[in-house]
């Protein structure tokens, strides 16, 4: 609804308008005087070097870069008392720097005594380089040893006398270039000249800037533009405090300019609100007598310029003072036209705030200045403050966005004794008020400088209203048609938003930048607006409610339309949420919007639980409070705060039940089921999922029903109920497709891929995982992508594609690391451990499993901790460390029993049985294996694992000499492997039968079994083919078929198997065996 009440404008910027009224401004009584040069005091009592610097104190007062050198020298010498480590080496460095600096300071003092500050001025670049060099010595060679640290000594252990010799060479090179060659050149250049060139530089011209950082290319560009133009008309534009006057002055003092324009005039337009006052100020500068000035003063100014025998350059600084007053603009344009009529006789320079040039008939060569980059900002700060930029200084410099005025004010305050950390805290609390040096002049107060732009006559109250509203949006105003129209809808009816934005850009308060493009303001301007705007006005409430309503209407996270609308505005939604939480009256929709926003953030792996905790303290509706508890529980679950998650879900469920909110209750039952599953309370999880399904069907809510079917399918897989799992996942996939839930569809495909792997349907598993990865990529869901890469790695391992598995696991680990997902990292490190086991790299495997164990312990994941403990037992078993193996297995068995995980119990019992077999403790082995087989048969119904246990039982019978019982066990294993289509298991069962027949001296049967095992291993490319081939060779030897080991078929078989091994990075079988 568009607003038309003018009182909204007044209420919104009421405080700011009062701030702009001189009568409403408080006057500060103090007049801080900048501290004098610290050269005399800082270098006192430090030997000859410091005494020379003390003698050059007068130089430092006039030349900032001499102060920079002296300041760094002072810090270097003071470090000697603070060094805690490598004192001898640091002392050598300090002595070396002092010795070489003495020569430079002696030469510097001679030039100053002979030629004054002008002689030192030409040494600027050399002194700047020397100051930078000294800073590098301080930072890299000395700072690390201020505190006693083993790490400092370790990191710098390579520093030796060679480094000192290198440092001495660099100092000597600098001394030769600077103190000898350059100083001689300067001294010769400053000798009295017999006939100095005619040059008129009026006293009104400001002195050349002592230090110009980050503007060399700009100055050079303006100089080149001026010299290449027959009638130079140059204008330098930019926001207040950006350095327009500094650049202009640097250009005016450039030798290339003064050689062409011997006569240069500089006129400031400050405090000249009419063209008449400006004309008189120019007349004063041109020495036109007061008594001789007529009514047509501009003609007299032109005449004086034309009478000069030399080309003239006239610079009018801050022309916006008079130009932006509407009544004066035509007069200013006429005045500029008359000046331009002088043609090539006059080079006209102008500086103005903003980005708009005067509307004249002649074209301007315009330069718009932007902020300094962070490196130049740091360099300016260090040069003006004589301090190295620490962490707080760099953070504040980043906030200042490269504004030279703001950086200078910051530097001066540090130079006067304020600490950078204190100023950063003051900036965060008070904004632009924090940076001022004792007066309200625009060059002494950042607040005053920005105020001049915000209250420019070029802007009306509507423009300031729009500026203040955009300041409330941390990421600025979107240029998308949808958000542009929505923003426009809260403005007064008469507002033409596009025109208003252009007006703000012309005053350099706002601009379009970023990708995608948005209307943004720099941090200092935003701070200023937030300080003084009345941010609780009705129009602000309308803006906040607009955003909150939009968020609540777009809670469908998989909707592409909602993603396009919400995701680019996340920063603005967050900022307005926090702002709205402090408003009275309380904005509508804000409680629900907070929950929906945090859910969106959760999908981006951003933990915004603090925002929800804040809103729980506010007077919101019970339904909104329940929504917040429900989302807070999901966040706590995701970030491994499981106890807190359960408490939140219980509270949400209570509130939803009281309000008879079926949908909220269903969502919470579903989330509670996921939490129970995470905590391995499988029966409780199934009960929660069943209750959620009933509620979703009653509502009905197909979306929630699909998600719950998917969770139920994953639960059934963990229970070993694979048919039930497939039914649930298939139902989930059908509904996800029906409601066009792409993210749900991706998750269901991923779960289906895992199920296919459990059933050894590897091609189907790959197809499902590929579909899941494609959809997660389209949705920019990094967690989903990481999960699929991890699953792909396991699939590659099942296929014995170990290099491909390593790539997939690395991709998964990288993505989990980016989003700081510890659970995913732990799972992937565990999988990498299994990969190392497959490659027989037991030490690396042990390291990976140990890392995973630590992470599972940190996130209190008992299941993961038990699994890693179990596999570490397996590694110890392979390393023949049987005591460690048994200890790990016993610990794992206890954990599995506490959790109630039948899979874990069965697998651990089986390994304990194998351990007893190794020790020939056959009765203990039989008890453990029988327990494992019973669980596999009756509770899990896993054919593959049942077959594996039967093979172990067959080995037990071989050790007892019970060959018939052994044959029955192996045959039972083979039947199970065939039923499960487990060809690797079939090969293992045939090989076990071959070994049993060989022990029973049934060589023909052994030959047949080994041959079939070899065929299966060869077909699937399994590495067990190599030992199986050797087993078969042993049978042939006993059968007297030695010649068959060299037959064509066997040789061909060996060659093919070697080729496969080489492709997989394994060694070829030795043909001499």
N, C-alpha and C positions, 0 to 999 in steps of 0.2 A: 504494500500500500504506500503510494508516494505521499510524502508529507509536504505541507505548504506553510506551516506555521513558522514565522520568522523567529519566534522565541527559541526554537530549537538551535538556530545558529548562535544566538546570544548565549544560551545556557551551555552549549558545548564548548565554545571558546571564550566563555566569560572570564575565566581566570587568565587566559592567555591575552585577551584584549586589555584587561587591567594591567597585565605585565607590560603591554606595549604602550600604555599611557604614562608619560613621564611623571604625572602627578601621583600615579599609583606605585611608582618604583621607590624602593628604599635606597637611601644614599649611604654608602660605606664611608666612614670617617677616616679610615686609615689610608695612608699613602705609602705602600711598601716600596722601599728602595732596593733595587737589585744588588745582590752581594757583589763586592769588588772582586777583582781577580784573585784567585787562590794561588797564584804562582809563587808569591813571596813566602806564604806560610806553609804550603804543602811540600816545598822542596827544602825547607830550612833544615840545617844540621845534618846534611847527608853528604859531606865532603865537597870536593871541587865541583862535581857535576851540579849539585844542588845550588852551590854558591853562584855559579855562572847563570843558572836559570833565575836565581834571585836577582842578579844584576840586570837580567832581561825583563824584569817585571813590567816596565813601561811598555814594552813591546806587547806583552800578553794582554794589557788593558785595551789595546786597539786592534789586535789581530787574533780572532778566535782560534785559528788553527795553531797558533803558537801555544795558546792555553791547552789545546788538545794534546800536543806533544808533552808539555810540562806536566799535565795531569796524569798521563799514562806513566811517565817516568816516575812520578811520585808514588803511584801505586806499585810499580815494580820494586822500588827501593824499600817501601814499607813491607812488602811480602817477606823480606828476609827475616823479620821478627816473627812471622806467623808460620813459617815452613815447619812441618812436622815430619816429613819424610824426604829422603834424598837431599839432606841439607847441604852436603858438600857440592854436589852437582849444581843445585840451584844457586848456591853462592857464586860458583864460577860463571854461570849465565848472567847473574846480576852485575858482577864485576866487569864482565865483558861489555855489557850494554852501557854501563856507566863510563867506561873508558872511551868507547867510540862516540858516545853522546857528548862527551866533554869537547872533543874536536869540533863537532858540529855547532855546539852552543857558542864556542869561542868565535868561530867564523860569523855566526849569526849576530853576535854582539857587535863585531867590528862594522858590519854592514849597517846595522841600525844606528850606531854612533855616527857614522859618516853620512848616511843618506836618509835617516828617519824611517817612518812606517812605510813610505812609498816604496822604498827599496825592498822591504820585507814582503809587500803585497805581491810582487812578481814571483815570489817563491812559494805561492800558495799550493800549487799542485805537488811540489816536492815535499812540503811539510805535511800535506795530507797523506801522501804515500808513507812517509816516515811514521806518522801517528798510527796508521793502519798496521804497519809492520810491528811497531811496539805492542799494539793490542794483541796481535797474533802471538807474540812471544809470551805475553802475560797469560793469555788464555790457554795456549797449547803446551807451553814449557813449564810454567810456574804454578798456575791455579790448581792442577791436580794434586799438588803436594801441600796445600794449605792445611789439610787434615791428615792425621796418621791413618793410613789405610793399606791393608795388605793388597787390595785390588789395585790401588794406585801404583804401588811398587811393581805389581805383576804386569799391569798393562804397559807401563813405561820401562819394563826391564831391558828393552832393546836400545834405550837411549844411552849413548856412550860418548867417548871423546870424539868420535867421528861426527856426531851431531854438533858438538861444540865447534869443530873446525868448519863445518858447513855454515853455522850461524855467524862465525867470525868472517868468513868469505862474503856472506851477504851484507854484513855491516860495512866491510871494506868497500864493496862495490857501491853501496849507497853513499858512503863518505866521499869516494872519488867523484861520483856523478854529481853529488849535491854540494858538499862543503868546499870542494876544490874548484871543479869546472864551472858549476852553475853560479857560485858566489863570485868568481872572477868575472864571469860574463855580466852579472848584475852590476858589479862595481864599475866596470868599464862603461856599461850602458848609462849609468847615472852620472858620469862626468859632465861638467858644464858643456853645453853645445854652443858653438859660435853663433848660430842663427836659428832659434827655435821656430817651429812652424806656427803660422797664424791659426789660433784656435780660440774660439770664444765659448767658454762653458760658464753660463750664468750661475751665480751662487745658489739659485733656487734648485738646481739639479741635485737630487739626493746622492750621497756617496755610493760608490760601487759596493754591491753586497759583499760582505766578507766571506760568505760561504753560500754556494748555490749547489745543492745536492739533488741529483735525479732530474735535472732540467737541462743538461748540456745539449741534448738533441733538440729540445724545444727552442733554446736560445739560438742555436746554430740555424735551425729552420727559419726563424723569424728574421735573422740577419740576412740569410740568403734570399728570402722573399723580398726584403727591403731593397737590397742591392740589385736584384734582377728586375725590379719594376721601375718604369720611367716616372711614374707618379705614385709612389708608395702610399697606400691608405690601409694601415694595419690596425686591427682591433684584437685585443687579447681578452677572452671571456672565461667565465668560470664562477663557481660558487664563492661565497665570502671566505677569505682566509686560505684560498687555494694557492696563492703566490703570484697573482697577476702583476702586482707592482714590482715584486722582486725580479720576475722575468723581464719586465719592461726596462727596469733600471740596469740589469745586466746587459741587455742589448744596447742601451744608450752608451754604456761605458766600453763596449767592445771596440777594439782598435780598428776593426774593419769598418765600423760605422763612423767613428770619429775622424777617420782619414777622408771620408767622403762628405761628412756633414760637420764641419768645424763649429757651426753654431747650433747648439741644442738647447731647447727650452723645455722645462718640465713644470706643469701646472696641476695642482691637486684641486679637484672639484668638491672636496669635502666641505660641508657647511656652506654650500652655494646653491640654495634652492631655486634661484631664478637665473635666466640667461644673462640678465644685466650684471648680476654679481660675478658670474663666471667671466664675462667679457672684461670687467674691471680688474679681476685677478690676473687675467692674461696680460692686460695692459700694464699692470704693475711689474709683471715678470719681464716684459719687453722694454721696461723703463720709459713708458710714454707718460709725460708729466700730467699730473692731475689737472692742472689749470688749462691744459691744452686739449682736453678730451671733449669732443662734441657729441651731438646726438647720434651720429653714425659711427660709433666706436669701432664696430667691426671693420669698417673701411680703413680706419687708422691702423688697426692691427695688421691688415693685409698690406698696407703701404709700408709699414715698418719692416715686415718680412721681405717685401720685394726690394727694399732699399739695401738690405744686407748684401755685401759683395759675394758671400758664400751661400751654398745651398743650406737650407734651414730645416731642422727637425723639431717639430712641436709635439710633445706628448701630453695629453690631457688624461689624468688619472681619475678613476672613479666617476666617470661621466654619468653613471646611472643616478647620482644624487639629484641632478637637475632634469635629466632626460625622462625619468620614470614618472615625473609629475605631469599629469595629462595636459594641463593648460600650457606647460612649457615645451611640450614635445615639438609642435610646429616651429617654434622659435629656434630650438636646438637644431632641427633639421635644416632650417634656412641658414643658420650660422655655419654649420658644417659644409653646406653647399658653397657658401662664399669662400671659406678657407680652401676648399678643394679647387676653386677656380684659379688658384695660383699656379696650377699645373705642376711641372717638374721642379719649380723653385722650392716647394714645401713637401717634406715627408711628414704625413699626419699619422700620429700614433694615438690610440685610445684604449683605455682599459675600462671594462664594465662588469658588474655582477650579472650573472645569468648567462643565457646562451643566445639571446636575441640581439641582432645588430640593428642600429638605427636605420629607418626606412629612407635612405637617400637615393638619389638618382645614379650615383657612382657605386661601383662594387667595392666591397671590403675584402681584404685578405684576412680571414679570421682564423684564430687559433683558440680552441677551447681546451683549457687545462683540466686534467683529471688528477686524482690523488696519486701520491707516490706509492710505489710498490713497497712491500714489507721490508725488503733489504735496504732500500733508500731511507725508509722511515727509521729503521734501527740506526743507520749511519748518522742521520741528522740528530737523533736523540743522543747518541754517544758523543758526538762532537759538541753539542750545546750543553750537555749536562756534565761532561767529563767523567761519566760513569759507564760501565759496561751494562748492556741491556740484560737484566735477569728475567726470570719467568713472568712475574707480574708486569714488568715493563713491556715485554713483548705482547702479553695479553691485552694490555691497555692500548698499545700502539695499533694492534689489529682492530680494536674498536674505533679508533680515531680515523680509520679509513684513509690514511695518507694525507690528511690535512696539515700542511706545513704550519699554519698558525697554531692549531691544537698541539702539534708535536713540540713547537717552540715553547708554548706555555707550560706544557708538561715538563720539558727539560729544565726550564728556568726554576720551576717549583722544586724539582729534585736538587738542582744546584743550590737552592736556598736552604735545603735541609730536610725537605719532605721525602719520605721513603716511597718507592714505587708501589709497594704493597698497600700502603695507606691511601695513596691516590687512586689505586684501582678500586679499593673498597668504597671510597668516597664517590667515585664515578658510578659504581653500581647502585649506590643509595641516592645520590643527589643529581646524577646526570651531568649536564653541561655546566651546572653551577660549580662543579668541582675544580674547573680549570680557569682560574683568573689570578692575576698578579697585582691586585691592589687597586684597580679602578674599573669603571664601567666603559672605558673606551673600547672600540671594536677590536683594537689590536692587543688589548690587555685582558679581554674576557671573551671566551668562546660563546658563552650565552648571548652576549650583546651582539657579536658578529652574526650569529644565526638569526637573532631577533630582527636585524635590519632586513634580512631577506624575507622572513615570514610575514613581516608587516610592511612589505614593499607596497607603495601605492598601486603597483601593477596588479595586486591581488585583492579580491573582494572577500567578504565573509564566507561566501559559498566555497571559494577555493580553499580557505583555511579550514572549513568544515571537512571537505574531502581529504585534505592533507592529514587532519587529525584522525579521521576514520581509518585511513590507510596505515597510519602509525600504529593502530591497535592490531594490525595484521602483520605478524613477524616476517612473513614471506611475501608481503606486498599484494597488490591487486592483480588477479589473473586477467590476461587479455582474451581468454576464451569467451565466446559469445554467451554461453550459459551463465558463467559467474559474473560477467560484465553486466548483464541485464539484471541479475539478482541484486548486485550491489547498487545499481542505479535505482532499483525499486524502493530503497529506503531513503533516498534523497528527496529534498523538496521538489515539487512538481516543475518549477521553473528552471531546474538545473539541467544544463547541457553538459553531460559528464565529459565527453571527448574534448570539448573546448576548454573545460576547466583543467583537465589533465595537461593540455598543451600550455596553458598559462603557467602551471606549476613547473613544467619542464623549462619554460623560458626564463624562469627565475632560478634555475639550477637546484630546485628543491626536490625534484622527482624526475625519474627517467625510466625508460624501458631497457632492462638488461637481464642477463641470465638466460638459461636455456631449459625449458621454453621461456619466451620473453614474458616478463611481468613488470608492472609499474612498481618500482621500489624506491626507497630513499636510503641514504647512507646512515649508519648508526648514530652519528652525532645529531643529525637533524631529527631522527626518530626519537632520540632521548629528549631533545628539546620539546617536541610536541607532546610526549607523554608526561613531561613535567607539569605543563601548564594547561592542558586541555581538561575540561570537565567531562570525565569519562563515564559519568553516571547519568547523562542527559537522556531524554526519551529516544533520541535518534540513535544513540549508542545501544540502548536496550533493543531497539528494532534490529540493528545489525547483528547483535549476539543471538537474538531469537531466530533470525533468518538462518544463520549457520547451524544452530542447534536443531531446528526443524528439518533442515536438509539432511543432517546426519541421521536423525531418527528415521527418516523416510528411506534411507539407503543402508539398511542393515544386512542386505543380501550380499555377502562378501564375494560370492562367485559370479555375480552379475557384472558383465563387462561394462554396462552403462554406469553402474554404481562405482566400479573401480576407476573409470575415467573421471567421474565427478569428484570422488572423495580423496583418492590417493594423492593427487597433486596439492590438495588443500590441507594435508595433515598438520603442518606446522601452524597454519592459521586457525584451524579448529582447536588445536591445543591451546594456543595463545588466548583465544576468545573464551574457551572453557575456564581457564584460570582467571581471566578478567571477570567473567560472569559470576564466578563463585564469591567475589567480593562486592557484588552489586546489590543495591536495594532500590526498588523491589527486585525480588529474585526472578531472573528471566525464565520464561516458559520453556519446557522441553529439556532443561539443562541436565536434570538427573538422569533421564533415559539416555540423553546424548552422550554423557560421560561414559556410560557402560558400552555403548555402541562404538565410540571412538577408541576406547581401550581395547575392544575386541579387534578392531581394524589394526591397531598397533601391534597386537599379539600376532596377527598374521604376518606382520613385517619383522617379527622377532624383536620387538621393542617392549621392554618391561615398563609399563606405565601404572603399576599398581599404586604408586604414591598418590596419583591423581584420584583414584577411587577412594583411598583412605581419607583424603581431604573431603570428598563429597559426602562420605558417610557421616561426617560431623555436622552437616547442614540440614536444615528443616525440609527434607524432601518427602515425597509420598512413599508409603510402604511398598508399593509395587516397584517404584524406582529403586528403593533401597534393596529390595530382593534382587533386581536385575544386577545391581552393583556387586552384591555378594556372590551371585552366580558367576559373573565374569572374573571377579577377584579370585574365586576358587580355581577357575581355569588357568589364570596366570600363575597362581601359586603351584598348581600341579605342573605346569610347563617348566617353571624355574626351580623344580625339585623342593619346594616348601610344602611337603605332603601333609603334615599335620595341620598347617594353616589352611591348606586347601580343603581338607575334610571339615574343619570348623566352619569355613565360609559356605560350603554346600549345605551343611545342616541348617545354618541360619536362613539361607535362601529358601530351602524347602519348607521350613516352618512358616515364613512370610507368605510364600505362594499358596500354601495350604489354607492359611487363614483368609487369604483374599480369594480363594477358589479359582486361582489362575492355573488352569490345566496346562497350558503351553509352557509356562515358566516351570511348573513342577516336572513336566516331562523332560525338559531340557536339563534340569538339575539331576533327575534320576539317571539320565544318560551320562552326564559328567561324573556322577558318583560311581557309576559302573566302570568308567574308564579308570578312575582312581583306584577302585578295588582291584582291577586287573593289573594296574601298575604295581600294586602292593602284593600281588599274587594271592589275593583272596578271591579265588575263581568262582566259588559258589555264591558269594555275596555279589560279585560282578554280574553273574548270570541273573540273579534275582532283580537287580537294579535295571538291567537291560530289558528284562521281561516286563517290568512295571512301566518303563518308558514306552515300549512298543504298544502296550494297551492304551496308554493315554494318547499317543500320537494317532492311533487308529480312531479313537473316539472323537478327536477334535474336528476333522482329521487334519494331519500335517504330514504330507508325503516326504517332505524334506527331512524332517526329524526321523521319520520311519526308516528312510534309506540309510542315514548315518548310523542308526542303532543296529540295523541288519548287518552293516559292515563290521561294527564293533563285536557283534555276536559271532560273526564268522571268524574273526581273529581269535576270539575266546575259544571257540570250538577247536580251532587248530591247536591251541595250547593244551586243550584237554585230550588231544589225539582223536577227536571225532571228525574225521576228514570229510565224510559224506555230509554231515550236518553243516560243516564249514562251507562246503561248496554250495549248498542250498541257500544259506544266508547271504553269501557274497554275490551269488547270481541274482538274488532278489534285490540286493542293494544296487547292483549295477543297472538293473532294469529301471528302478525308480530314479536313480541319479540322471540317467539319460532322459527319462520322461520329463523331469522338472528342469532339465538343462543345467544341472549343478556340475560344472566342469571340474571344480576342485574335488568334489566328492567322487566323481567318475575316475579321476586320476588315482585317488587313494584306493578305490575299489579294485582298479586294475593292478595296482601294486600288491594289494593283499592277495588277489587271485594269482599273481605271479609267484608269490611265496608258497601258496597252496600247491600249485603245479610242481614246484621244486620238491615239496614234501612227497609228492606222488611220483617223482622221477619223470615228469612230463616236461623235459627241459626246453623243447622247442616252443611249447605253449607258454612256458614261463617267460622265455625271452620276448615273445610277442606281447604279452601282457605288460611286462616291465618297460618295453620300448614305448608303448602307448602312454603309460603313466609318465614317463620322462618327458615326452613331447608336450603333454598337457601342463605339467608343472612348469616347464620352460615358458610356455605361452602365458601362464599366470604369474610368472616371476616369483614363484614360490621356492626359495632356496632350500628351505628345510625339506620340502618334498623331493627336490632334485637330489639332495644329499642322501635321503633315504633310499631312493631308487638306485643311485650309484653303488651304495653299500650292498643292496640286494643283487645288483648285476655282478659285483665282485664275487659273491658267493656262488652265483650261477656259473661264472667262468671257472671257479675252482671245481665245481661238480663236473665240468667238462675237461678238467685238467689243462685249461688254458691259463697258466699261471701268470704269464706276463700281462695278459689282458686283465686278469684279476687285480694285479698290483696297480695298474692304471686306474681302475674303477675305485679301488679303496683310497688311493691318493686323492682323487677328485672328491670323494665323499668327505675325507678328513679335512681337506681344505675348506669346503663349504661349511662343515660343522664348526670349524675354527672361526670363520668369518662371522657367524651368527652366535658364537659362544655357546654352543649347544653341547654341554658336557656329556649328556647321556649318549648322544650320537657319536661323540668322539670316543667314548669308552667302548661302545659296541664295535666301532670300526677298528680300533687298536686291537681288540680281541680277534677280529676277523683277520687282521694282518698277522697276528700271532699264529693262527691256523695256516696261513699261507707260508710262513717260515717253516712250520712243521712239515708241510708238504714238500718243501725244498730241502728238508733235513738240516735246516739251520737252527739247531736247538737253542744255542745261546741267544740268537736274535729273537727267537720265539719267546724265550723266557722273559726277555726285556719288554717285549710288547705286552705280554699278559700281565706283567707286574705293573706297567703303566695303567692298563685298563683296570686292574684291581684297585689301584689308588683312587682312580676317578669314580669307580662304583662306590667305594667307601665314602668319598666326599659327598656324593649325592644320595647316600643312604639307600642304595639299591641292593637289597639282600640277594635277589635273584642273580644279578650280574656278578656280585661278589662271590656267591657260591659257585657259579659257572667257571669263573676265572681260577678260583681255588682248585676246583676239580681238574682243569686242564693243566695247571701248574704241576699237579700230581702226576698227570700223564707225561709231562716233559721230564720230570725227575725219574719216572719209570724208564723212559727211553734212555736216559743217561745212566741207568743202572744204580741210581741213588734210591734204593728201595725203602730205606727208613723215611726219607723226606717224602717219598711218594705215598707211603701208607699214612703218614701224618696228614698230608694234604687231603687224601681221600676220606679219612675219618672226619676231618673238619667239614669237608663239603657235604658228606652224608648227613651230618648233624644239622647243617644249614638247610638242606633239602627237606629233611623231616620236619623242621620247624615251619618251613614255608608250606609244606604239604604238596610238593611237586613230585609226582610219580615218575615223570621222565628222569629228573635228576637222581632220584633214589635208585631207579633201575640201572641207569648208566653207571653210577658210582659202584653199586653192588657188583656189576659185571667187571669193572676194572679191579675192584678188590679181589674178585675171584681169580682174575688173570694174574694178579700179584701173588696170590697164594700158589697158583700153578707154578710160577717162576721159582718159588721157594720149596716146591714139592710138598706143600701143606694141602694135601688133596682133599681131606674131609672139609676143611675150612673153605677151600675153593668151591666144593660142591654146594655147600650151604649158601654161599653168596650168589653163585650162578643160578641156583634154583629160585632164590628170591627174585632175582632180576627177571628170569623167564616167566615167573608167575605174574609179575606186574605187566610185562609186555603183552602177555596172552590175555589176561582178564581185564585190565584197567586201561591200557593204552591202545591195544590192538594195532601194533606196529609190526608188520611183516618183516621189514628190513632189520629192525633191531632184534626181533625174535630169531631171525636167521643167524645174526651175528652171535647171539648167546648160544644157540645150538652148536655153532662151530667151536666155541670155547668148551662146551660140554663134551663135544667129540674129542678135542685134544686131551681133556681129562681122562676119558676112557682109554685113549692110546697109552697114556702114562701108566694106567693100571693094567695094560695088556688086554683090555676088554674090546677086541676089535669088532665084534658084532654090534655091541652097543654104540661103538664109535661110528660104525658105518650108518646105523640108523639115525644118529644125531646129524651127521653130515648130509644124509639124504633128505632129512626133514628140512635142513637149512636150504638145500638146493631147491626143494619144492616151493618153499616160501619166497626165495629170490625170483623164481620163474613167475610165480603169481604176482609179485610186485614189479615185474619187468626190470629187475635190478641186475643188469648184465655184469657189472663189476662184482656183485655178490655171487652171481652164478660162477664166474671164473674162480673166485676165492674158494667156493664150496667144492668145485671140481679139483682144485689144487690140493685142498685138505683131504679129499678122497684119495687122490694120487699118493699123498704122503702116508695115509693109513694103509693102503694096499702095499706100498713099498715096505713098511714096517712089518706087515703080515706076510711078506715075501710073495705076494701075488703080483708078479711083475707085469703080466699082460694087462691086468686091470689097471695097474698104476700107469702104464704107458697110455692106455686109452683116456684115463682121467686127465693126465697132464697135457695130452694133445688137445683135448677139448678146452681145457683152461687156457692154453696158449692161444688157441684160435680166438677165444672171447677177448682176451687181453689185447691181442693184436688188432682186432676189429675196433675196439674202443680207444686204442692208443694209450693203454694203461702201462705205467712203468713196471708193474709186476711181471710183465712179459719176460724181462731179462732173467730174474731168478727162476722163473718157471721153465725157461729154456734150459737153464743149467740143470734143474731137477730132472727134466726129460733126458738130458744127455747122460746123467748118472744111471737112469734106468736102462738106456741103450747099452751102456758099458756092461752092466750086469747081465743083460741079455746077449752079450757078445756081438752086438750090432755096432761095432766101433766105426765101420765104414759109413754107416748111415749119418753119423755126425758131420760127414763131409759131403753128403749128397747134394745134388743141385737144389732140391727144394729147401733144404736147411740153410744152405749158403744164401739163397735168395731171401729166405726169411730173416736171416741175420742182417743182410744188407738193408732190407726194408726197415727193420726195427732200428738199426743204427741211424738211418736217415731221419726217422721220426724223432729219435732222441736228440739228434743234432739240432733239429728245428726247435726243440724245447730247451736247448741249452744244456743238455746232458751229455755225458761222455759215451762214446760208442762202446759196444761190448767187445772185450778183448777176445779176438778169434783164437787165441792160443789156449783159452781156458778149456 
